[in-house]
Every structure is written in C-alpha cells, then in structure tokens.
Amino acid sequence: MTHSVPQCDPKANYLAHKEAIDAAVRAVLESGWYILGKEVTAFEAEFAAYVGVTHGVGVGSGTDALLLALRACAIGPGDGVITVSHTAVATVAAIEMAGATPILVDIDDERFTLDPALLEEAIRSWRGRGVDVKAVIPVHLYGHPAPMARIVEIARRHNLWVIEDCAQAHGAWIDGRRAGAWGDLAAFSFYPTKNLGALGDGGILVTGDDGLAARARQIRQYGWQQRYISEVPGINTRLDEVQAAILRVKLAALDAENERRRRIAARYDQELTVALLRLPTVHGNVTHVYHQYVVRSPERDSLAAHLRSQGIGTLVHYPQPVHCQPAYRDRIAVHGDLPHSEAAAAQVLSLPIFPEMTDADVDAVVSAVHAWVAQPADAAEQAA
Ligand SMILES: *Cc1c(COP(=O)(O)O)cnc(C)c1O
C-alpha cells in the first residue's frame, strides 16, 4: 500500500478555511462592488501592518508588483537592474517589462540567494561599461531570506533602489524585521501555492515611502489621480475584491501555517541526514518560512523518479537558471560565470511541504527517501 503525498496542495488549504472563505466570497458577490473596494483597502492596510510598513498596493500578480515597483522608481529603458539567475523567471521578466536591462549575478551556495560580494562587483563593472545601474532585486528564494543588512548597506553606498522579491517569503523574519520591510519596496505574489495564496492570481507591493506608494497607486490604474484623467502613463493591474476577501481570511492563519511548515522541515532535517543528500541550512538571525524544502543531490533525477514511483510528488525549482533558458540565453547580461546557479539547477529537488501535511504524510516521504538510499546497496548485494 503506497501512501501518496502531493508536492503541494492548495485545495487542502482552501478546505482548511472553507467556511470563512465561502462566507467572505458570498459577501463580496452580494455587495455589487468587485474592483478596488473596501476589501482591497482593508487587506492592503492589514498586510502592510503585518510586514511592518505603512503602505500596501494590491495588484494582479507578483510579476506586476515587481513591475510596478520598478515603474514607481522611474526605472526604464537604459537602466540596469541587478538580480539573480536562480529564481522564478518572473523576477527577470518584470525587469524587461519595465524596459530595463537585467544583470544576473550568482547566488551564494548555502542560502540560494544573491551573493552580496558579487553585487558590489557587478555595480562597478556594469557602471564602468556605461550601464546606469539603478536597482537591485534580492529574491528570498524558497523562504530563506537574502542577507538584507549587507545588501542594503551596499545599495545605499552605490545609490541603488532595493526592491525585495518576497514571492516565496511571506512572514519570514530577518534580524527582527519582516522580509519586505528592508527594501525601498517589496513585491509579494499570492499565486495559489505561495505561503499566502489567493484562489486565483494576485499580488501586492509594499513600501514605507509615501511618494513611491502614491506613484505606484497611480500607475496601477492607468495613471489616474482623478478618474478618467491620466497624469502619467499607466497600466491596469488590480487585486480584485474577491481575492482580497479570501486573503484577509488566510492572512490571519499565515503565522501558524508557517510554523507548521517549520515543524515539517525540522522533521526532515532530523530524518533525512543520509548519504547523497544535502539538506537546506539556515543562516543568520532569520526565520525560514519553507515555501519549499529543497534538498540537493548529484542523483536528483533518480531520487525524483523513485519518489514518483512511491506516490510522492516533487518539483524542481528551477531546472534551468534564467540565463540558460531559450528566451534569454545569448542575449542576457550576466556578471561572470554563474557556477553556483548552474550547479543548483542540476541538483535541487523540492520535497512535499504544505501546512496541511499530516505527520503520516511526512513519515511516508521520509520512508520513501530512506528506501531510495538503501537501493544502491540492495543492487550491489544482488550483483554480488
Ligand atoms: C511566484 C513568483 C513570482 C511571480 O509571481 P506571480 O504572482 O506568479 O506573477 C515572482 N518571483 C518569485 C521568486 C516567485 O516565486
């Protein structure tokens, strides 16, 4: 009897909050007001307060939140934006949507996040070549925060905007402040599988700066200050009332759900110290929120195939660094070689982790990994 475990399960999270979500959705449907109303306004205030900043601007997706953050900083054609290649392609896509030039640097091999030493080198090198480097986007990948104190210090010294990509780090802490409270602005996604997920698309930009918030609000809706009168060229990217109402219900549970993710991770940490697997580690005074629990193995594909045969879902985040993907290779700016990004892409595997996973689910994953570890030995015995 196999005990199947999916890699993630957004439906289980809906069911965990079904009554409250259904009631919240019904109230919006019956209100007759569906775009930018009181649910969005309330959620923006609640989410900004949760992060510890003053403004939230609800938008249509995490990608749009990044785009709007760049546009609010007046970053566009001719400007350079430094980020990593080992990330969701959305980070890089948003920079190009703004018309700016992405410059990709390598990650630190332990955290999977932007290496601050390379940030400083890349700023000097690309400015030396005449690119007006204006911003850096650190990505708190998998829920482990990037080293923000150092990144912000370097950015201030070189006069760069800092835009945090928090799409995988809702609720993470760094030295007593939340991820998203360190940069000039931060972008969050509410894609259904994120730590805080809508039941559809959604995102938010947060900032402590009144001027940036006002510009972002304007650009979010056609550049309007006053209805139908565009003051600046804008776009349309709005969080809708239904999603905001759902997110208000789920935000109240986010800390407890992240705590459950940490408990699952702690069990994996304890049980999976086996040959051929490198487990994730936590660095600095931070809390990891385990959007993903990512192991590394030179035998990654064999492990994934074995787990699949046992009914255990896994995913690879991400199988190719952005600079190797067909849309970008041979044209995107990279700072030197990116050996850690390329090695990560070849070795990473995301095990199942979501708040509704039961202890029995965790046991099933652990046993299936142990069986895989035992396999080569069995094969050797049979051969002998
Ligand atoms: C999910 C994600 C995004 C994009 O969010 P969408 O809501 O899908 O547009 C951006 N960056 C990272 C790191 C992500 O994981």
PDBQT file of the ligand as one rigid body, heavy atoms in Angstrom, charges set to zero:
ROOT
HETATM    1  C1  LIG A 401       5.790  33.264  -7.879  1.00  0.00    +0.000 C 
HETATM    2  C2  LIG A 401       6.963  34.165  -8.025  1.00  0.00    +0.000 A 
HETATM    3  C3  LIG A 401       6.898  35.389  -8.719  1.00  0.00    +0.000 A 
HETATM    4  C4  LIG A 401       5.742  35.794  -9.570  1.00  0.00    +0.000 C 
HETATM    5  O1  LIG A 401       4.514  35.809  -9.029  1.00  0.00    +0.000 OA
HETATM    6  P1  LIG A 401       3.202  35.686  -9.949  1.00  0.00    +0.000 P 
HETATM    7  O2  LIG A 401       2.115  36.035  -8.989  1.00  0.00    +0.000 OA
HETATM    8  O3  LIG A 401       3.135  34.297 -10.467  1.00  0.00    +0.000 OA
HETATM    9  O4  LIG A 401       3.323  36.699 -11.041  1.00  0.00    +0.000 OA
HETATM   10  C5  LIG A 401       7.996  36.220  -8.696  1.00  0.00    +0.000 A 
HETATM   11  N1  LIG A 401       9.121  35.874  -8.069  1.00  0.00    +0.000 NA
HETATM   12  C6  LIG A 401       9.247  34.700  -7.427  1.00  0.00    +0.000 A 
HETATM   13  C7  LIG A 401      10.527  34.383  -6.734  1.00  0.00    +0.000 C 
HETATM   14  C8  LIG A 401       8.171  33.800  -7.390  1.00  0.00    +0.000 A 
HETATM   15  O5  LIG A 401       8.311  32.631  -6.764  1.00  0.00    +0.000 OA
ENDROOT
TORSDOF 0
